[in-house]
Amino acid sequence: SGRANTLAFNLFHVARTDTMQRAWDQIVGVTCPACNAAAWAFDGDGAVIGASSPVGTMVALDADAGEHRWASPIVDGTHYQSTSLAGGVAFTVDNAGNLLAFDAATGIPLLRRPMQLDAPTGIAPGVTSSGVAIASGMVIAAAGNVVVAYAP
C-alpha cells in the first residue's frame, strides 16, 4: 500500500516553569495506549525517576538535559503505580503485589518483597494503581485491598 510501518514511542516531556516552553523530551519506551499512567518523582539531586511500560522498567533521567542515567527491569507488563523517593531509594509496587526498591543513584535493585507475606492470612494483594507513601520513617504500600507499613 506504500505505507511504511512505524514504531511509536512513549515520550517523557519537560517544560520550563518560567516560560512553559519545552525544555526537552526523552524516549522512555514504546507506545502503549493503556500504559504509563504512573507518576514520576524528583530525587532532589537532578534526576526524575519513574516506571515506563509495557515490559516495566524503572528509569532515571537527568532533570536538566533528559539523558538516561540508568534503567532497571521491573518486568510487570503495564505499570500504573507511582514512584516515591526517600533516603536515596526509589520505591514502587508491581502488578504482582511486590514492594520494589531501587538505589536512586544507580538503579540497582535493593528489594522485591511480596506484600502477601505481610498481609493477614487469606488476603492476597491485587493489581492496583496505588503507590507508596513514606512518612515518619515508614514505607506504606498498597496493593489491591492490602495496605502494609514497613519500618526500617
C-alpha positions in Angstrom: 0.0 0.0 0.0 3.0 2.3 0.1 2.6 3.0 3.8 5.7 2.5 5.9 5.4 0.6 9.2 6.4 3.0 12.0 7.0 2.3 15.7 5.7 5.0 18.0 7.5 5.8 21.2 6.5 6.8 24.7 7.9 10.3 25.4 8.6 12.0 28.7 8.1 15.8 28.3 9.6 18.5 30.4 8.7 22.2 30.3 10.3 25.2 31.8 8.1 26.6 34.6 9.0 30.2 34.0 8.1 30.2 30.3 6.1 26.9 29.8 8.3 26.3 26.8 9.5 22.8 26.1 12.9 22.0 27.8 13.4 18.5 26.5 11.7 15.2 25.5 13.1 11.7 26.1 12.0 8.3 24.8 11.3 6.0 27.8 9.5 3.2 26.0 7.3 2.2 23.2 3.7 3.4 22.8 1.0 1.7 24.8 -2.4 3.3 24.9 -3.2 1.7 28.3 0.2 2.2 29.9 2.3 4.9 31.6 -0.2 6.4 33.8 2.1 6.4 36.8 3.6 9.5 38.4 7.4 10.0 38.5 9.4 11.6 41.3 12.2 14.1 41.5 15.1 12.9 43.6 16.3 16.4 44.7 19.7 15.6 43.1 18.9 16.4 39.5 17.0 13.3 38.3 13.4 12.3 37.7 12.7 8.6 38.4 9.7 6.5 37.4 8.4 3.5 35.6 7.9 3.0 31.9 5.8 0.2 30.4 5.0 -2.0 28.6 7.5 -4.5 29.9 8.1 -2.4 33.0 11.4 -0.6 33.5 12.3 1.8 36.3 14.1 4.7 34.6 16.1 7.7 35.8 16.5 10.8 33.6 18.7 13.8 34.1 16.3 16.6 35.0 18.3 19.3 33.2 19.0 17.5 29.9 16.8 14.4 29.8 19.7 12.0 29.3 19.2 8.5 30.6 21.1 7.9 33.9 20.1 4.3 34.4 17.3 1.7 33.7 16.4 -1.3 35.8 13.8 -4.0 35.0 10.5 -4.3 36.8 9.0 -6.8 34.3 5.3 -6.4 35.1 3.8 -5.5 31.8 1.7 -2.3 32.2 2.8 -0.3 35.2 0.4 2.2 36.8 1.9 2.6 40.3 3.7 5.8 41.1 7.2 6.2 42.3 8.2 7.6 45.7 11.7 8.6 46.9 13.3 8.8 50.3 16.8 8.3 51.7 18.3 7.7 48.2 15.8 4.9 47.5 13.1 4.8 44.8 10.0 2.7 45.8 7.1 1.4 43.7 4.7 -1.6 43.7 4.5 -4.0 40.8 1.4 -5.7 39.4 2.1 -8.9 41.4 1.9 -7.1 44.7 5.6 -6.8 45.4 7.1 -3.8 47.0 10.2 -2.8 44.9 13.1 -0.6 46.0 16.0 0.7 43.8 19.1 2.6 44.6 18.1 6.1 43.3 21.7 6.9 42.2 22.5 3.6 40.3 19.2 1.8 39.7 20.5 -1.3 41.5 17.5 -3.3 42.8 17.5 -3.4 46.6 14.2 -5.1 47.5 11.5 -7.2 45.9 9.2 -8.0 48.9 5.9 -10.0 48.2 3.4 -7.9 50.3 1.3 -11.1 50.6 3.8 -12.4 53.1 2.9 -9.4 55.4 -0.8 -9.4 54.8 -3.3 -11.2 57.0 -3.8 -14.9 56.1 -6.2 -15.4 53.2 -5.9 -11.8 51.9 -3.9 -11.6 48.7 -2.8 -8.3 47.2 -4.2 -7.4 43.8 -3.4 -5.2 40.9 -3.7 -1.6 41.9 -2.7 1.9 40.8 -1.9 2.8 44.4 1.6 3.9 45.1 3.9 4.1 48.1 3.7 6.7 50.9 6.7 7.5 53.1 6.2 9.1 56.4 7.8 9.1 59.9 10.5 6.7 58.7 7.9 4.2 57.4 7.2 2.9 53.9 3.4 2.4 53.5 2.4 0.4 50.4 -0.9 -0.6 49.0 -1.8 -3.5 46.6 -5.4 -4.2 45.9 -7.2 -4.4 49.3 -4.0 -4.7 51.3 -2.0 -1.9 52.9 1.3 -2.8 54.6 3.6 -0.5 56.6 7.3 -1.2 56.8 9.7 0.2 59.4 13.5 0.4 58.8 
